[in-house]
Amino acid sequence: MRPLSQAIYLFCCLAPLSVSAEDWPQWRGAERDGEWNESGVRQSLPEGDLPAKWRTPVALGYAGPAVADGKVYLFDYKLEAGDVTNNAGARAELQGEERLLCLDAATGEELWKHTYPRQYQISYPSGPRCTPTVDGDRVYTLGAEGDLRCLKTSDGSLVWKKFFPEDFGAKTPIWGHSAHPLVYGDLLICVVGGEGSVAVAFNKETGEEAWRALTSIEPGYCPPTLITHGGNDQVVIWDAQNISGLDPKTGEVFWSLPLEPSYAMSIMAPQQKGDLLYASGIGNVGALMRLDADGRGADYVWTGKPKTAVYCSNSTPYIDGDTIYGVDMQQSALIAVDLESGQRLWQEREPVMGDQRGRHGTAFLVRRGDQTVLFNELGDLIFATLTRDGYTEHGRTHLLEPTGEAFGRPVVWSHPAFAQKCVFARNDKEIVCVDLSAEGAE
């Protein structure tokens, strides 16, 4: 094989899934980096609500929508029996079915659906957590109790499936499986659980196991996160006890450091800046780590403590220059942190919860150029500028009613999708599509 042909071949085999820049085919977008790069999008939001292009009824779920090739994929739970009242420390028992709905992105019309019965025995039982992952003519779903399925995007027919409790002896975490599957070349990398199988890679075409790695008291909730350092790819796995860097092709463990959040709540995707990596969670557990030059070792730069850093849970922060921006679950506030020292620069509660007070305040952050788009738990979409000096808002619009419940208040805890110059957002009753094009602002 000629060198150029070989290079092209290797790129195609090892690159993450490739899609149109106008698609949002998985959690946090095409590259899972929370960036929305479409042009022709409005720069501010008007006073008052924007009209919806369409609304379609759906059932329960925390899983955000995925948008690819003119289709919207929405994963939900159709309740048949049981009480969905939340109790953070106890498992509820529900009867129903998990469903993947495929909708026309232009109209919201249902094109097909794939369903299967599934009993839930989890806390916060209102539906699946993981956004569907679309890769070419396949779409992958991971249900709250560990149903991993590969379906054809054309008609929803089943290609292959796994059930983690039966296939790996993996007990479902109390808050359900939440780690969005990662496509890497010809592999699908998942957080599973069980002895020696916290991380498992499957052949994405056949479901055949390629490798497994790591053991922990619990798998945690953090998605497999792809980074590149020292000229090589790594997949970062953060379980209930340790954060580790693995070879995504073989599962070989390059490095591992203790990082143990309270209640096994490793949730946010670790964020990379050069040779630095940041992760944090409940219990004032957070760390900035530095990777060795060859990527086969790591050590702490600083670790978290009260009144420093930003301790993220439901949403993932981002690093811009020398600053970390994220939503702190304990403060229920948007916080800016100096990357080098971990010291807080400012915090704002209003973009997250308005004038409410409560625990686990949530807003999802997406970058668009020099602006940040926030979707908060009140169902509001916000355009803002975040700098080390503070927070500046450029308008907001109300997309959805918060139909979920957390700590006695109504919330919507589902990451939206941004594609086709629109936002696609869901609650437990409907999915809505709203035009955000610059043409629509005229």
C-alpha positions as CSV (number, residue, x, y, z in Angstrom):
1,M,0.0,0.0,0.0
2,R,1.4,3.4,-0.9
3,P,2.2,5.8,2.0
4,L,-0.6,8.3,1.1
5,S,-3.2,5.5,0.6
6,Q,-2.1,4.0,3.9
7,A,-2.4,7.4,5.7
8,I,-6.0,7.8,4.3
9,Y,-6.9,4.3,5.3
10,L,-5.6,4.8,8.9
11,F,-7.5,8.1,9.2
12,C,-10.7,6.5,8.1
13,C,-10.4,3.6,10.4
14,L,-9.3,5.4,13.6
15,A,-11.1,8.7,13.4
16,P,-14.2,9.2,15.5
17,L,-17.5,9.2,13.6
18,S,-17.7,11.7,10.8
19,V,-20.9,13.6,9.9
20,S,-22.1,16.8,8.3
21,A,-21.2,20.0,10.2
22,E,-25.0,20.6,10.4
23,D,-25.7,17.4,12.3
24,W,-25.7,16.7,16.0
25,P,-25.4,12.9,15.9
26,Q,-24.6,12.1,19.5
27,W,-24.3,13.6,23.0
28,R,-22.7,17.1,22.9
29,G,-22.4,17.1,19.1
30,A,-20.4,15.6,16.3
31,E,-17.1,15.6,18.2
32,R,-18.6,15.3,21.7
33,D,-17.0,18.7,22.5
34,G,-20.1,20.8,23.1
35,E,-19.4,23.1,20.1
36,W,-21.9,24.3,17.6
37,N,-20.2,25.5,14.5
38,E,-23.0,26.3,12.1
39,S,-22.9,29.7,10.3
40,G,-26.0,31.8,9.6
41,V,-27.3,31.6,13.2
42,R,-28.7,34.6,15.1
43,Q,-26.4,36.4,17.5
44,S,-29.0,37.3,20.1
45,L,-32.5,36.2,21.3
46,P,-35.5,38.5,21.3
47,E,-37.7,39.4,24.2
48,G,-40.6,36.9,24.4
49,D,-40.7,33.3,23.2
50,L,-39.7,32.2,19.7
51,P,-42.4,30.1,17.8
52,A,-41.8,26.4,17.4
53,K,-41.4,24.9,14.0
54,W,-43.0,21.8,15.4
55,R,-43.8,19.9,18.6
56,T,-44.2,16.1,18.9
57,P,-45.5,14.2,21.9
58,V,-42.9,11.9,23.6
59,A,-42.7,9.9,26.9
60,L,-40.3,10.0,29.8
61,G,-36.6,10.5,29.5
62,Y,-33.4,12.3,30.4
63,A,-31.7,11.3,27.1
64,G,-31.2,14.3,24.7
65,P,-32.1,14.1,21.0
66,A,-29.6,13.3,18.2
67,V,-30.0,14.8,14.7
68,A,-28.4,13.2,11.6
69,D,-29.2,13.0,7.9
70,G,-32.6,14.8,8.3
71,K,-33.7,12.6,11.1
72,V,-34.2,13.1,14.9
73,Y,-33.6,10.2,17.2
74,L,-35.3,10.4,20.6
75,F,-35.0,7.7,23.3
76,D,-37.8,7.5,25.9
77,Y,-39.7,5.3,28.3
78,K,-43.4,4.6,28.0
79,L,-44.7,4.0,31.5
80,E,-47.2,1.2,32.1
81,A,-47.2,0.9,35.9
82,G,-45.3,2.4,38.8
83,D,-44.6,5.7,40.6
84,V,-42.0,8.0,39.1
85,T,-41.7,10.1,42.2
86,N,-38.0,10.7,42.8
87,N,-36.2,9.5,45.9
88,A,-32.4,10.1,45.6
89,G,-31.5,7.2,47.9
90,A,-34.0,4.5,46.9
91,R,-34.8,2.5,43.8
92,A,-38.3,2.7,42.3
93,E,-39.9,-0.1,40.4
94,L,-41.6,0.6,37.1
95,Q,-43.1,-1.4,34.3
96,G,-43.0,-0.1,30.7
97,E,-41.0,-0.1,27.5
98,E,-37.9,1.8,26.3
99,R,-38.4,3.2,22.8
100,L,-36.3,4.8,20.2
101,L,-38.3,7.2,18.1
102,C,-37.1,8.3,14.6
103,L,-38.7,11.6,13.5
104,D,-38.5,13.7,10.4
105,A,-36.3,16.7,11.4
106,A,-38.2,19.1,9.2
107,T,-41.7,18.2,10.5
108,G,-41.5,16.1,13.6
109,E,-43.4,13.3,12.0
110,E,-42.7,9.8,13.2
111,L,-40.8,7.7,10.7
112,W,-40.3,4.5,12.7
113,K,-39.9,3.3,16.3
114,H,-38.1,0.5,18.0
115,T,-39.5,-0.7,21.4
116,Y,-38.8,-3.4,23.9
117,P,-40.2,-4.1,27.4
118,R,-38.0,-3.2,30.3
119,Q,-38.6,-3.2,34.1
120,Y,-36.9,-0.4,35.9
121,Q,-35.4,-0.6,39.4
122,I,-33.5,2.6,39.7
123,S,-33.7,6.0,41.5
124,Y,-34.8,8.9,39.4
125,P,-36.7,6.4,37.2
126,S,-38.1,8.8,34.5
127,G,-36.5,7.2,31.5
128,P,-33.2,6.5,29.8
129,R,-30.2,8.8,30.2
130,C,-28.0,8.2,27.2
131,T,-28.4,10.2,24.0
132,P,-28.5,7.9,20.9
133,T,-25.2,7.7,19.0
134,V,-25.7,7.8,15.2
135,D,-22.8,6.4,13.0
136,G,-23.6,6.2,9.3
137,D,-26.4,3.7,8.8
138,R,-26.4,2.5,12.4
139,V,-27.7,4.1,15.6
140,Y,-26.7,2.8,19.1
141,T,-28.7,3.1,22.3
142,L,-27.9,2.3,25.9
143,G,-30.9,2.0,28.2
144,A,-31.1,2.8,31.9
145,E,-30.9,-0.9,32.9
146,G,-28.1,-1.8,30.5
147,D,-29.7,-2.7,27.2
148,L,-27.2,-1.9,24.5
149,R,-28.6,-2.0,21.0
150,C,-27.5,-1.5,17.5
151,L,-30.2,-0.6,15.0
152,K,-30.5,0.3,11.3
153,T,-31.2,4.0,10.8
154,S,-33.3,3.1,7.8
155,D,-36.1,1.3,9.6
156,G,-35.1,0.7,13.2
157,S,-34.5,-3.0,12.7
158,L,-32.2,-4.7,15.2
159,V,-28.7,-5.6,14.2
160,W,-27.3,-6.8,17.5
161,K,-27.9,-6.3,21.2
162,K,-26.3,-6.9,24.7
163,F,-27.8,-6.8,28.2
164,F,-25.1,-5.8,30.7
165,P,-26.6,-7.6,33.8
166,E,-26.7,-10.9,32.0
167,D,-23.7,-10.7,29.7
168,F,-21.3,-9.1,32.2
169,G,-22.8,-9.6,35.6
170,A,-23.0,-5.9,35.9
171,K,-25.4,-4.5,38.5
172,T,-27.2,-1.5,37.3
173,P,-26.0,1.7,39.2
174,I,-28.7,3.2,41.4
175,W,-29.2,6.1,39.0
176,G,-29.1,4.0,35.9
177,H,-26.6,3.5,33.1
178,S,-25.7,7.1,31.9
179,A,-22.4,6.8,30.0
180,H,-23.1,7.7,26.4
181,P,-21.4,5.0,24.1
182,L,-18.4,6.2,22.1
183,V,-17.7,5.2,18.5
184,Y,-14.0,4.9,17.8
185,G,-13.0,3.5,14.3
186,D,-14.7,0.1,14.1
187,L,-15.3,-0.1,17.9
188,L,-18.1,1.0,20.2
189,I,-16.6,1.7,23.6
190,C,-19.0,1.5,26.6
191,V,-18.9,1.8,30.4
192,V,-20.4,-1.5,31.6
193,G,-19.5,-2.6,35.1
194,G,-18.7,-6.0,36.6
195,E,-15.4,-7.7,37.3
196,G,-12.8,-6.5,34.9
197,S,-15.3,-4.9,32.6
198,V,-15.9,-1.3,33.7
199,A,-14.9,-0.5,30.1
200,V,-15.7,-2.8,27.2
201,A,-15.2,-2.3,23.5
202,F,-17.4,-4.0,21.0
203,N,-17.1,-4.4,17.2
204,K,-19.6,-1.8,16.2
205,E,-20.8,-3.9,13.2
206,T,-21.3,-7.3,14.9
207,G,-21.3,-6.7,18.7
208,E,-18.4,-9.0,19.2
209,E,-16.3,-8.1,22.2
210,A,-12.9,-6.6,21.3
211,W,-11.5,-5.9,24.8
212,R,-12.4,-5.3,28.4
213,A,-10.6,-3.5,31.2
214,L,-10.8,-2.1,34.8
215,T,-12.5,-3.2,37.9
216,S,-14.2,-0.8,40.4
217,I,-16.8,-1.0,43.2
218,E,-19.2,0.8,40.7
219,P,-18.8,1.9,37.1
220,G,-19.9,5.4,37.7
221,Y,-21.8,7.5,35.2
222,C,-19.1,9.3,33.2
223,P,-19.0,8.7,29.4
224,P,-15.9,7.3,27.7
225,T,-13.9,10.4,26.6
226,L,-11.5,10.5,23.7
227,I,-8.4,12.7,24.0
228,T,-5.2,12.9,22.1
229,H,-1.8,13.4,23.7
230,G,1.8,12.7,22.8
231,G,0.7,11.9,19.2
232,N,-1.6,9.1,20.4
233,D,-5.3,8.7,21.2
234,Q,-6.5,7.7,24.7
235,V,-9.9,7.0,26.0
236,V,-10.4,8.3,29.5
237,I,-12.5,6.2,31.9
238,W,-13.6,7.7,35.2
239,D,-15.2,5.2,37.4
240,A,-16.3,5.4,41.1
241,Q,-12.7,5.2,42.4
242,N,-10.2,6.1,39.7
243,I,-9.7,8.1,36.5
244,S,-7.6,6.2,33.9
245,G,-6.2,6.6,30.4
246,L,-6.5,3.6,28.1
247,D,-5.4,2.6,24.6
248,P,-8.8,2.8,22.8
249,K,-7.7,0.1,20.3
250,T,-6.6,-2.5,22.9
251,G,-7.8,-1.5,26.4
252,E,-4.2,-1.3,27.7
253,V,-4.2,1.0,30.8
254,F,-1.6,3.8,30.3
255,W,-2.2,5.5,33.7
256,S,-4.6,5.7,36.6
257,L,-5.1,8.1,39.5
258,P,-7.5,7.9,42.5
259,L,-10.4,10.3,42.1
260,E,-13.4,9.2,44.2
261,P,-16.5,11.4,44.2
262,S,-19.2,10.9,46.8
263,Y,-21.9,8.4,46.0
264,A,-19.9,7.0,43.1
265,M,-21.1,10.1,41.1
266,S,-18.4,10.4,38.5
267,I,-20.5,12.1,35.8
268,M,-18.9,14.9,33.8
269,A,-16.7,14.2,30.8
270,P,-13.0,15.0,31.7
271,Q,-11.9,18.2,29.8
272,Q,-8.5,18.4,28.1
273,K,-6.3,21.5,27.5
274,G,-2.9,20.5,26.1
275,D,-1.3,18.2,28.6
276,L,-3.8,19.2,31.3
277,L,-7.0,17.2,32.2
278,Y,-9.8,18.4,34.5
279,A,-12.5,16.4,36.2
280,S,-14.8,17.1,39.2
281,G,-17.8,15.8,41.1
282,I,-19.8,15.9,44.3
283,G,-18.1,16.1,47.7
284,N,-15.6,18.8,46.6
285,V,-13.8,16.2,44.6
286,G,-11.9,17.7,41.7
287,A,-8.5,17.7,40.2
288,L,-6.4,19.2,37.5
289,M,-4.0,16.6,36.2
290,R,-0.9,16.8,33.9
291,L,-0.2,14.0,31.5
292,D,3.4,12.9,30.9
293,A,4.9,13.8,27.6
294,D,4.4,10.2,26.2
295,G,0.9,10.0,27.6
296,R,1.7,6.9,29.8
297,G,1.7,8.7,33.2
298,A,-0.2,11.4,35.0
299,D,-0.1,13.4,38.2
300,Y,-2.1,16.0,40.0
301,V,-1.4,19.7,39.5
302,W,-4.0,20.7,42.1
303,T,-7.0,19.0,43.8
304,G,-10.2,20.5,44.9
305,K,-11.3,21.8,48.3
306,P,-14.2,24.0,49.6
307,K,-14.6,27.4,47.9
308,T,-12.3,26.5,45.0
309,A,-12.8,24.9,41.6
310,V,-16.2,24.0,40.1
311,Y,-17.8,20.7,41.1
312,C,-19.9,19.6,38.1
313,S,-22.5,16.9,38.0
314,N,-25.3,16.8,35.4
315,S,-23.5,19.0,32.9
316,T,-19.9,19.1,31.6
317,P,-17.8,22.2,31.9
318,Y,-15.4,23.6,29.3
319,I,-12.0,25.1,29.3
320,D,-11.4,28.3,27.3
321,G,-7.8,29.7,27.5
322,D,-6.8,29.8,31.1
323,T,-10.4,29.5,32.5
324,I,-12.8,26.7,33.4
325,Y,-16.5,27.5,33.0
326,G,-19.1,25.2,34.5
327,V,-22.2,24.7,36.6
328,D,-21.4,23.7,40.2
329,M,-23.9,21.2,41.5
330,Q,-23.4,22.2,45.1
331,Q,-23.7,26.0,44.5
332,S,-26.3,25.6,41.8
333,A,-24.4,28.3,40.0
334,L,-22.4,29.0,36.8
335,I,-18.8,29.5,38.0
336,A,-15.6,30.6,36.4
337,V,-12.3,29.2,37.7
338,D,-8.7,30.0,37.1
339,L,-7.2,26.9,35.4
340,E,-3.7,27.3,36.9
341,S,-4.7,27.8,40.5
342,G,-8.3,26.4,40.8
343,Q,-9.4,29.7,42.4
344,R,-12.9,30.9,41.6
345,L,-13.2,34.2,39.7
346,W,-17.0,34.7,39.8
347,Q,-20.3,32.9,40.1
348,E,-23.9,33.5,38.9
349,R,-27.0,31.6,40.0
350,E,-29.6,33.3,37.9
351,P,-28.7,31.7,34.5
352,V,-29.0,28.3,36.1
353,M,-32.2,28.5,38.3
354,G,-33.5,32.0,38.0
355,D,-34.7,33.2,41.4
356,Q,-35.2,29.7,42.7
357,R,-33.0,28.0,45.3
358,G,-32.1,24.4,45.6
359,R,-29.6,21.6,45.1
360,H,-28.2,20.2,41.9
361,G,-29.1,23.3,39.8
362,T,-28.5,22.4,36.2
363,A,-27.7,24.2,32.9
364,F,-26.1,22.7,29.8
365,L,-23.3,24.7,28.1
366,V,-22.6,24.8,24.4
367,R,-20.0,27.0,22.8
368,R,-20.7,28.9,19.5
369,G,-17.8,31.1,18.5
370,D,-17.2,33.6,21.2
371,Q,-20.6,33.1,22.8
372,T,-22.0,30.4,25.1
373,V,-25.4,28.9,24.6
374,L,-27.1,27.7,27.9
375,F,-30.2,25.5,28.3
376,N,-31.2,25.6,31.9
377,E,-33.4,23.5,34.1
378,L,-36.3,26.0,33.7
379,G,-36.5,25.2,30.0
380,D,-34.9,28.6,29.0
381,L,-32.4,28.9,26.1
382,I,-29.9,31.7,26.8
383,F,-27.2,33.4,24.6
384,A,-24.3,34.8,26.7
385,T,-20.7,35.8,26.7
386,L,-18.5,34.3,29.4
387,T,-15.1,35.9,30.2
388,R,-12.8,35.9,33.2
389,D,-14.4,39.3,34.1
390,G,-18.0,38.1,34.2
391,Y,-21.2,37.0,32.6
392,T,-23.1,39.0,29.9
393,E,-26.4,37.9,28.6
394,H,-27.7,38.4,25.0
395,G,-31.3,37.4,25.4
396,R,-33.3,34.3,26.3
397,T,-36.3,32.4,25.2
398,H,-38.5,29.8,26.9
399,L,-38.5,26.5,25.0
400,L,-40.2,24.0,27.2
401,E,-42.0,23.6,30.5
402,P,-39.9,21.7,33.2
403,T,-42.0,18.5,33.6
404,G,-39.5,16.6,35.7
405,E,-39.0,16.8,39.5
406,A,-35.9,17.2,41.6
407,F,-35.7,18.1,45.3
408,G,-39.3,19.4,45.2
409,R,-39.0,21.7,42.2
410,P,-39.9,21.2,38.5
411,V,-36.9,20.7,36.2
412,V,-35.9,19.7,32.7
413,W,-32.6,17.8,32.8
414,S,-32.0,16.9,29.1
415,H,-29.2,18.1,26.9
416,P,-30.5,19.8,23.7
417,A,-29.3,19.3,20.1
418,F,-28.3,22.1,17.8
419,A,-28.5,21.3,14.1
420,Q,-29.9,22.7,10.8
421,K,-29.8,26.2,12.4
422,C,-32.3,25.0,15.0
423,V,-32.5,23.8,18.6
424,F,-34.1,20.5,19.4
425,A,-35.1,20.1,23.0
426,R,-37.3,17.6,25.0
427,N,-39.0,17.2,28.3
428,D,-41.1,14.3,29.5
429,K,-44.1,15.2,27.3
430,E,-42.8,16.6,24.0
431,I,-39.9,17.4,21.8
432,V,-39.7,20.9,20.2
433,C,-37.8,22.3,17.3
434,V,-37.2,26.1,17.2
435,D,-35.6,28.0,14.3
436,L,-32.5,29.9,15.4
437,S,-31.4,31.0,11.9
438,A,-30.2,34.5,11.2
439,E,-32.9,34.7,8.5
440,G,-35.5,33.9,11.1
441,A,-34.3,36.9,13.2
442,E,-35.1,39.3,10.3
